[in-house]
Every structure is written in structure tokens, then in C-alpha cells.
Amino acid sequence: MTELLQNLIDGLGRGSIYALLALGVAVIFGVMHLLNFAHGELITVSGYVAFWTISEGWSWYLVTPIIIGTAIVTSLVIERVAFSRVRGSSDFTLLLTSFGVHFVVSAIFLLYVSASVKTFSRPRWVTNTYSIGSLHIEVFDTVVIGVTLVTLLATSWLVQRTMFGLALRAAAADFDTARLMGVRSDTVIRGAFALSGLLAGIAGVFWLMRAGNTVPSAGIAPMLKGVLAALIGGLGSLRGAVLGGFVLGLAEVLLRSRLPDSVASLTEGFVFLLIALLFIFRPQGLIRVAHAERV
Amino acid sequence: MLEVSRLTTRYGAISALRDADLHVGSGEVVGLIGPNGAGKTTLLGSIAGLLSPAAGSVTFDGTDITGNSPEKLLRLGVALVPEHRRIFGDLTVEENLKIGGITQSRDERAELLHEMGERFPVLREKRTVAAGYLSGGESQQLAIARALMSKPRLLMMDEPSLGLAPVLVDVVFELIETLRSQGRTLLVVEQNATRMLEVADRAYVLRSGEVVAEGTGAELRERADLFDTFVGGNGQ
């Protein structure tokens, strides 16, 4: 029982970061039908900014807003430079474009910075734990879960209660009709990329605090987690993406702790196996989106 | 108010609309009638900015608006109630109306929302219901109310009576009469030619992508030759 509870807490911590990443993927997919394989590049760029600033001796308190800002700006720049040019193209074109962006961004760091791993110091409290009864809880996980909860509530307010959120939902349901109502496509799409960047930035802070290093290909892992979690949840559903993130985090933690030691290193493989099984029995993901396919 | 000149719109190699000329004066109710595939929806879509015309021009109040985006046109005062209504089914009735008024100030929007509630009591009653659950007649009312939320100077409607029970068709035409008596400018595509010609000041007949006739309702009603070819008498 204690072990299960322990797994649950660890899984929630891990899942929180995945949920933020997946939500960013789902927001973009909702309005543009773009499955953004470049989503992780927001973390690649943020990672180098973290490396440069922290090696200058800047504190994490200062670097945190810089990372979030970097992710937002990077997201908007990528939209402007790449995705705005293929707006309205087929889903396949959009998908290929996102792959292109992923390769170009990592190539830029590979060519102009370095292929080697750049490490930076992590905040000291990241490895601290405290105990409640026999549970060992990481301070880090506590912060992650708390911040994620606040972020999700704020995002939910934005999407449900503001005119921007309304425009976002209308555009996701039927882009042309939303435009007929006066919803500006630029506003909605750039807003979606900014929101996606903000969410990736917050996730990125945690990701980088935990990792303490970056490489040109650093974006692949967070991208995979985000895209997979969004797929598990049912692409296009924001609630599904969040749920998918937590499910993925929990599945990873549970498998890692329950699998025999000899195969524990294959956790990722088992996770993929589970995802494959999910799609065999529930190809639409956990939450079905009625209007996922725009005409 | 609206001036369409030699407008041509293509889907690939097919011209869905060829050299269409049309004008709508302020306060006029103009009908667009014709058989399926005549290019009526294409014409409205080309005016509203959903489709890019290959040739020709559209002017609104003397300004060239050819190829402008729908969101820009809406701000100029051109609104379209699209074919099949295109209600946002997952959003509530009230949210649908709010989207319609997105270009208005917050206060203005609240006022318009109130106004729509008075004019369409059923929408006020069901304001918290997801719009996907509305009946055909209700969702047509919502589609029109949603378009009115932008205070359009020219309101275009694409087949407002399509798929409605006869009694609801009456409601739609009564609504068109009401809007007309308020001095609104309307351009309405209708399959139900007989009914449309009764309420329209003027109408255009489209066939195979071309405007083949134009005249007042009374004039066109006497052109039996036009009717036989597409409505078999009355369009039900």
C-alpha cells in the first residue's frame, strides 16, 4: 500500500510535466491540426539559454522567468518563420514542416554551439526529500505538482471564461466559421502558439532543473512525452491531453518499480507496448473529440 | 452598397461561378435562386472571403473588398449565415452568440445578447445548453442571431430554410420579413424560390455558374420558363 502510494506521488510529479507538454501539443493541434513534432525544440532552446545564463552565475530564480519567456518567444518565432507559411495546407505538410523545424533547430545548435553535453548546476533543493510517515516525498515533485495544478487551473480559466478562450474553442471546432464570425486567424493561431510556449516553458523549467544539462537533441525526449500523452488522451482534447500526461507518468513509474530488475531498463519499451495496446482497443484515445476532423 | 462585377471563382479547373454581376442596394432584400450546383453558395463564399475569386471584383460601399479575409469583411459589416448553419455544437447557445459578437465591446456585446434573448426567446431559455442539442429550427435561429450579434450592415444567408419542417420554414421567412421591415440589407440564397420571390425586392437566377436572369419578385414569378428548368414549379 505504501509502495503504491509512493508510486502514485512519483507518478504525479512526472505526469505533471508530461501534462503541461501534452497540453501545449493539444492546443496547437486543436486550432491548426498540426501534430507538432517540433514542440520539444522549445526546451532545446530554453536549455541553452539556461546553460548560458547559469554559467554566468545567474540564479535559478532569475533564470526561471527567462526560460519561460524564451519558450514563448521561440514558439512565436517558429510559427512566424515556418508554420505561418503552410497554414491551411494538408495535415501531412504540417507534420513534415514540424519535423523540419525539429531538425533545423537541433542542427543550429550542433553547428554553431557544440555537439557535446553542456551541463549547468541544478538548484540545491531539487534532490531534497521529506517524509510523511513512511513516504519519501521529493520537494521537487511537490513544487512541480503544485505549480502544475495552478497552471492547469489558470489555463482552464483562460479557455473557458475569456473571449480569447472562446475564440480558441470556436476556431478548433470550425476554423472557417469562426473567421466568418470575425475571429482573427492570426490572433487565434499566435495566441495558441504563445500559450503552447508558456506551457512548454513551465514544463521546461522543471525538465531542465531535473536534467541539469542540454544537448542539441535534447528536445526529442520531451517532444515524445508530450506528443504521446496527447495521443493517449485523444488528440485535440485538452482535458484528454492532461489526463494522458498523468497516465503516462504513472505508467512509467509503476512499470519501473514493478518490473524485475533484469528488464527494468526496458521500461520505455513496455510503455510503448501499452500505448500500442491502448490504440488497438481505443484508437480515438481516452477522450473522444467529436470534431477532431475538420472538413 | 454591394457591387459584384464579373466575378469568377474556380475549384481547380472547374469554374463554379462565371462572370457573375450583381448589386444590392442599401435596405434591399435580394434573393439568389437556382438549382443545386448553380454556384449560389460559391457566390456568397466569394463575397464573404471564404473563397478566393479568380477574376472580377467585389466592392462594398465603394471600397474594393475582393479577396479580403472573412474576419476583415465582418469588421466592414458583411456577415454570412453559412450553409448548414455551422453552429458550434460543443459551445453553449450563449457562447455561440458571444462569438458572433466578438468584434463588439464588452458592454455592446452584453446589450446585443439581451436583445437577441428578447427576439429569440427560445435561445434565452436554452442559453446554457450545448448548441449541438438544439433542434433544426432552433439552431437556424441561433445561426441568424449569431450573425446579427456583429451588427452587420449586409447580412447574407445561405439556404436558411434548408432541412426545416414547413412550419419552421414559415418562421424563417417571417424572420426575413421582420429584418426587412427594420431596413436591413439582405442577400439570401434560397432553394425555395416561390417563397423567396414573395419576400425579395429583387432576385437573381443562377444556373451552371452564371446569372441567367434578374428582376423583381413579380417579374421573375412570371418567367415560367425559368422555373420549369429547376424547381419543377415551387421548390416543394
Interface residues (C-beta under 8 A of the other chain):
Chain A: M163 L166 A167 R169 A170 A173 D174 D176 T177 A178 R179 L180 M181 G182 V183 R184 S185 A290 H291
Chain B: A48 G49 L50 S69 P70 E71 L74 R75 A79 L80 P82 R86 F88 G89 D90 L91 E95 K98 I99 G100 I102 T103 R146 A147 S150
